[in-house]
């Protein structure tokens, strides 16, 4: 009798279980159907005329949950960094550090170095004026008070192509399009290498604004043609480096109660680093006999004085990905080319990125790109491929580092929320979206991971081009994903 009751109970439990699974399955299908209707409506009403590619996947299985023109290729903008970063973690490793080395040649006699001083760079984007000051102290510690020789920059680790393809002339003055060499400095801990910060400050009405440069003017020239005007007047001031020159022009009107700060690119990072080093040497009381700076390979006979190492790559990924730093992306591409193919060029680095994509079975024939930052308008990829990348990298041992580097929705901490710190503030998405933003003229993208209202996590990629000012629409789509699933 007991056996019959046990069998009946098990049968009932099985029926209930099957019914429950069926209900869950039906609920999921209903949610997916509702999501499809909601996103389709948003696209039709608010993205009419744009090129749109949207996919949503289950984060665990990779199964497609929603697809709107998923195979349509769109300019990824900085979503390109999702692939670049994955390749860098795989090829270089999360413990990778950049080195900058100080060498001397010749002989030291009575405080005079009759020889040359070399700065050998390997692309460290974190090299600062403080590091150059430490190098000066190292020379003083050797007893050097005068350099009767050359100050030389060795930037042979990378090639001589300063800019990636696709940089527009009008962008070249600004931090997001900075030139890249293997010997470069950054003005602060955002690590926008190859730039300085120029600040114009209103002074006396009718006079030129005062100008502050951080960290050092180096080989650049300031041409101040601006004017301080009364409080309430329109602020029209601009700070730009003239194309292919070392002259920075400050023009327009600056109200006396206002300031204007701009990150301006240097013309040639190696030259600027060396001329800044000259200024640092002078401040440290070290004389040098040659005003001209030189660029050459460090001879094998040179003596190593000091090495400055950067932070580990896993730490550098925070400012890089959170703030979408194009310079670091370009440096990583060239570094991968140098480490893997012995050629520090963009072309060699992009080849390495494609090889990584192929190694995880991404269809790299459908990824088109000519840089690793996403600045080029010739780059194109579909949301289907971006979401596939985001699914596959979850199996890599470095994925926790990768995931942590992504901006977090509505987190006010700049090095946590990053480019999403002022977006997706609704409680249903705040702190629950980890994603990479992307923006170019007429392009807006967002791809990453979202924890939905059900508690389940999903991968999404929303790529839109030929439409301006639509980040708010993309956020609306992501909110629908969080609400409906």
N, C-alpha and C positions, 0 to 999 in steps of 0.2 A: 504494500500500500504506500509505504514511504517512498519507494522507487518511483511509483506513478506520480505522487505529488511533486517529487523533485524534478521529474521529467516535464511535468506541466509548468512548474515555475520557470524552468530554464527556457521552455518554449515561449512563455509569455514575455520573459526578459528579452529574448531574441527578437520577438515581434516589436516590442517597445523600442529596442535599440535600433532596429531597422527603420522604424517609423521616425525616430529622432534624427537619424542620419539623413533620412529623406527630407525631413523638415529643414535641417541645416542646409542641405544642398539646395532646396527650393528657395530658402532665404537668401543664400548667396547669389543664386541666379536672378532673384528679384532685385537685390542690391545692385548687381552689375548692370541690369537692364535700366534701373533708375539712374545710375551713374551715367550710362551711355546717353540717355535722354537729356540729362542735365548739361553734360559737357557739349553735346551737339548743339543745344540751344545757345550756349554761351558763344561757341565758335561762329554760329550763323549770325547771331545778333551783334557781336562785338569784334569779331575778327574777319569780317567779310572783306574779300579782296586780298587777304594775306596768304602767304604760304605757311601752312600749319602741319606739324607732325607731332602726334601725341600717342604715347603708349603707357599702359599701367600693367605691371606684372605682380603676381604673388611673390613675395620676397623669398619664401622657402622653396617653392617648387619651380619658380620661374615661369609658371603658366601665365599666358596673356589674359588679362582681365578686361582691358579696354584698348581699342586700337582705332585711332582716327588718322588715316593717311600715314600709318606708321612707317611705311617704306619710302615716303617722300623725303628727299634730302634737302636740308636747310643749313644755313651757315650756323655753326655751333657757338660762335663767339668764345667766351671763356669756358664753356663746357668742354672745349678741347683739352683743358687742363686735367680733366678726369682721366683721360688716356695717358697724357704725359706723366702725371704723377704716379699712376700705376706702374708704368714702365720704369720710372726712376727708382721706385722702391724695389722692384724686381732686379734691375741691372746694377744699381749702385748700392742698394741696401739701406736700411733705416739708420745704420750707424755711420754712414759715409760722412766724412768731413772734408772741407776745402782747406787747402794750405796756402799761405803766403810766406815766402822765405826771404831773409835778408842775408846778403853775401858781401864780402869784400875781396879785392885783389890788391896786389902790391905789398909794400912794406910800411910799417908804422915807425916813425922816428920823431922823438920829441913832440908828440901830440899831433903830428902831421901824417896823414895817410897818403902816401904817394902811390895812389892807385884808385880804383873805381869802387863805387857802392852800387850793388844790384838789388832791386826789388823784383823777385820772381813770383808771378801770380799764377794761380790755377782756378781763376773764376770766382773767388770768394765774394759773394754779394754782401757779406756782413763786415767786410773790412772798413774800418772807421778811422777818423782822424786821431782818435785815442790810441788805436793800434800803431799808427805812424809815429805818434809821440813816444810810445813804448820802444819802437825800433830806434828812435833817436837816443833814448836813454841807454839802450844796449850798446850803441856806438860810443857814447860817453864813458860807459863802464869799461870799455877797452882802452880808454885813454885818448880817444880821437877828439880833437878840438878843431881840426881843419882837414878838409878833403881836397887834396891837390890832384884832382882827377875828375872823372865823369860821374853823374848820377844817372843810372841806367835802369830802364824798365824792361823786364823780360816777360812779354805777354804772348810768347810763342805757343803756349798751351792751346790757344784757340787760333782760328784763322783770322784773316784781316777784314772779313765782312762784318761791319759794325751793326747793320740793321737787317732784320729778317725781310723776306719778300713781302710786298703788299702794304708796307708802311706808307701812308699818305703824307705828302709834303706838309700839309697843314697840321699834322699830328707830331711832327718830329721834335718840336720844342717841349712837348709835355711828357711827364714821368712815365706814362703808360706806353711810350714809344721810344724809350731810352736806348742809346747805342750800347753794344756789348763788347767788352774786351776781357782778356783773362786777368787784367790788373785794373780793378775798378774799386771805387769807394761808395758808401751810402751815407746820407746825411743824418739818419736816425735809425731807430730800431724797427721801422717799417721795412727797411732794407730795399728802398727804391734805388738800386745801384745806378751809377752814371748820372746822378742828378745832384743839384744843390737846391737849397730853399732860399728864395729871394722874397723879402718882405719890405713893402713900401709903407711908410708910416707918415700920416699927415703931420706937417710941422706948422709953419706960420702961413696964413693965407697969402697967396701970391708967390710963395717960395716953392722950391722943389721939395717934394717929400723926401724924408730921410730914408736911407736904404740899409737893411740889415741882411747879411749873407751868412748862411749856415751850411757847412762848417767853414768853408774857405773859398775865396774867389778863384784861386789857382790861376789858370791861364786865361780865364774869361774876362771880358770887359763889360762894365755897366754903362749904358748910355741913358741917362736920366733926362727925359724930355717931358715929364709929367708936371702937374701943377697942383698945389694944395688950394682947395676952394672952401667956401663957407659951409657951415653945418646946414644940412637940408638939400644941398645941391646934389645932382645925380652923380653917382660914382661910375665913371667910365674908364677907369684905369686898366691897362693891360700890361702884362709882363711876359715877354716872349723872346726867345733866342732867334735871331735872323737865320734863315735857312742856310746851312752849310758854312756858317761863320761862328766865331767865338764871341760875338757881340750880343748882349742881352739888352733889349730896348724896353724902357718903361715909359709908357705914354698915357695921356688922358688926364682926367680930373679926379682928384682924391679929396673928399670932404675931410676937414681937419679932425673930425672925431672918428675917422675910419682907418682901417689898415687893409692891405691886400697882400696875401701870401700865395706864392706859386712855387711848385716844384718844377724846376727848369732843367732840361737835359744839358749835359756838357757836350762839346763838339767831339772830343776824343777822350774816353775815360782814362786811358793809360797816361796821356800827356797831363791831364788834369790831376791824376794821382801823384805824378812825379813833381809837378809844380807846387802842389800842396805839401808834399814831403820837404821840398826846399824851404818853404815857409816855416814848417815845423822844426827843421834843423836850425834855422836862424834863431827861432825863439828859444831853442835849447842851448844856444851859444856855440853852435858848430858852424864854422865858416866853410864855404865851398868856392872854388876858383872858377868854375865854369857855369855861367848862367843858363846856357842851353842844356836841355835834357835830351837823353838819347834812348833809343830802343834797340836792344840786341839780345841775343841768347846769352845766358850765363855760362862762362867758360868752365870746363871741368876742374880747372885748377883753383877756382874761387873757393874761399873759406866760408863755411856756413856760420853765421853769427846768431841767428834766432829764427824761429818758426812761429807763426801765428796760425792756430787752427780755429776753424769756425765751430759753431755748435753742430750737433749731429743733424742729419737730414730730417729725422722724425720731429725734431724741435723746429727746424726751419720751415717745415710744412705748415706750421700754424700761421705765421704772418703771410706766407706765400699763398695758401689756399683761402684762408679767411678773408684776406684783403684783395685776392685775385691779382697777385703781383706778376706782371708780364715779364719783367726783367729776370726774375728768378726762373720762370718757365724757360726763357731763351737760354739762360745759363745751364740749366739742367739738360736741355737738348744737346748743346755742344759738349757738355761733360760726358754724357752717355756716348756720343760719337768718339770722343777721345779715349775713354776707358775701354770701350768695346771694339772700336775699329781703328784706333790710333790716329784719329783725325778729328780735331775739335771744331767741326763745322756743323751748321744747321742740317745740311744734306745728310751727313754721316749719322747725326743724331736721330733724324726722322726715320732713317733706315732701321735703326735699332728699335724705335717705337713700333714700326710695322712688324718687325721680327717678334717682338713681345706679343702683339695682337694675334699673330698667327699661332704662337705657342699655346694660346688659350682658345684657339679655334674660333676667333672672330673673323668675319669675312672682310679682310683688310682691302679687298678690291673695291669695296663700297665706301671706304673711308677716304676722303680726298682732303689732304692738308699740306700746307707749305710752311707751317710753323707749329710750335708746340704751345703757344699762348692763346691762340684763337683770334689774334689781331687781323689776320688776313681775311679779306672778303672772298678769297678763292677757296677757302676751306668749306667742306660740306659733308654732312652725315645725316642719317635718319634717326628719329627717336627710337626706332626698333633696335638699332645697333648700340645706341648709348645705353638703353635699358639692359641690353644683353651684357654689355661690359660691366655694368653695375651689379648684375646678378653673378657673373663669373668671378669677379674679384673677391667675392665673399669667401671663396675657398682658399685664398692666399694666406700664408701665415702672418703677413704684415697688414692684413685687412683692418685690425683694430686701430692701427696708426693712421691708415687711410681714412677710415670713418671719422675719427676724432678731428681730422683736419678740415672737415666740411663745415661751412657756416651753419649755425643753429638758429632757427626762426625765433624772432622776438627776444633774443637774449641780448641785453643791453651792453654786456661786456664786449668790447671791440674785438678782443682776441678769442672770443667764443662765438658770438653772433655774427661777427664779420659783416659781409655784405647783405646778410639777412636780418641784421639786428633791428631794423625798423620796418620789417615786413612780416606778414602772416601773424599778426598780433592777436587774432581771435583765439579764445581759450582752446578751441578744438585743434588748432595748429601750433600755437605757441609752445616752443620747446620740444615739439614732436616732429619737426621737419628738419632733416639734415641734408642739405643740397647745395649744389654749385650753381651760382648765378652766371649769366653771360649777357653782355650788352655791346652792341655796335650800332652805328647809324642804321636805323630801320630794322634792327635785330634785337630780340630779347629771348633768353632761354633760361630754363631752370630744370635741373635733373638731380635726383637723389632718392632719399628714403623717407617714408612717412608712416607714422603709427596712426592707424585709423581709429574711429570711435569704437569699433568692435574689439580693439586691443590687438588686432593683427597688423603686421607690417607689410608695406608694399613698396615697390620700386616704381618710380615714375620719371618720364622725360617729356618735357613740353618745349618744343622748338618753334619759334615764330619769326618770320622775316617779312619785309615789305610792309611794315606797319610800325608806327612810332608810338612811344609812350604807352605801352601795353603791359608793363610789369604788373599793374594792379589787376588786369584781366587774367594773367597767368596765376596770380595768387588766388583769384576766385576759383579757378579750375582746381588748384591743389586743395582748396578748402572743400570743394565738392567731393573730391576723392576721400578726404578724411571723414566727411560726414556720412557719405553713402555706403562706405565699405566697412 
